[in-house]
Amino acid sequence: MRTGGIDNSQIQAMIAQLKAAATRPQATPPAIQTEQPASKVDFSQALKGALDTVAASQNTAEGLSKRFQMGDDSVNLSDVMIAQQKAAINFQATMQVRNKLVQAYHDIMNMQI
């Protein structure tokens, strides 16, 4: 049965996917490390690690999106949307950090000596 140009069976399949995702057990939160932190952290390595994490989340979201578009039944729409939102949030956070660093640089350069 078609309702307003959308097949009713597709709507029912989407609802079933959402219900299945809601009943899946949630992932356990990462364990808190009790080890002593490194005494010296290299800023460039920390920045590179953060950028690599953002790039990985964007690549994961893109890969899931392509698999879903190609009709892979093992990929749910909800997983694709969540991955895309995580990638977008990671990117926005990175841009905010960059903006704060640039602003701090300009503030230091404009200081009177």
Secondary structure as UniProt FT lines:
FT   STRAND          2..3
FT   TURN            4..5
FT   STRAND          6..7
FT   HELIX           8..23
FT   HELIX           43..69
FT   TURN            70..71
FT   TURN            73..74
FT   HELIX           77..109
//
